[in-house]
């Protein structure tokens, strides 16, 4: 199983803790140490599972808006996007549980024209206000269909580290990685009002593969 580059520090710490706790459990508890080691082994295995990098065949897209993450669609609504669009847009929000792949991908192809990191709170990721009050990043892309598409990584109650690798001027390719969020969190995508939304609330998405909307060319 291929692991994401963001896993190095977390797995190193998890491995050291696993070894120390296991040795202490064996020394003090003898045969009863399995009561500690077995649950700990499950948690240790989940750390590796969280940082997995699945093999996915990413296609070329022009009008299609691709799911930026694995997760569940929890919101589709018209909102005012005040940071970059400065007007109304359709917000599609996808919630990621700690068991989902947490690679963040470009939802559209085009050119990166804006990026910004915002410190903030750590409300639960499905809370509506987390989009504007939590620690988050905002990226905007001028799409190949000449639309401005904004998407936002949002830290959750558990997620305390957001990374994004893109810079203004970069070429964005729908379905390809631009960042990563550690543990449960959310991504919002803000689309033009005339966009055809092809997903619905409750849908389970696979990042880089599923089409969640289609923009007019």
C-alpha positions, 0 to 999 in steps of 0.5 A: 500500500502506497502512503502519502508523504504527509504520513511520515511524522505521524507514523513515526510518532505512532510507531514510537508510542506503540513500541513504548506502550507495548513494551511497558504493557508486557513488562508490567502486565505479562499475559494480560498485556494483550488487552492493551496491545490488541486495541492499540494495534488496531488504532496503529493500523488505522493510522496507516489506512488513513494515509493510503494513496489509492490508484485512480485513473484520472481523466481529462475534463473541461466542463465537468466538476469533479469530486475533490475528495472522498466523502459524503455530500452534506450541503447543496445550497445557494450562498453568498461567497464573500471572500473571492467571488463577492456574490452568489454561488452554489455551494457543494460541501463534502464531509470526510470522516477519519476513515476516508482518503484525505487527499484533496484534488482540484475540482476543475481544470484551469489556472490558479488565480488566488490562494489564502490560508485562514487561521480559525476555530475547530468547530465540527466539520459538518457545522455550517459556520465552519466554512467561515469560522474554522481554520481553512484555506481558499483557492480559486481557479479560472476554469477552462470554461472561463468561470471562477470556481472557489474551493475551500479546505476546512479543518474539523474538530479532529483535523488540526493540519491543512496543507496545500501545495498550489501557487497562483499561476499554477495549472490546475488539472481536475482530479489531481492533488493540490493538498491534504487534510489530516483526519476528519474535515470538509471541503466546500466548492463554490460554483456559478449559479447556472451550473448543472448540479449532478450530485445530491445530498447523501451521495458518497463521492470518490475524489478525482473520479465522480462528476458532481456538477457540469458548467456551461461552456 
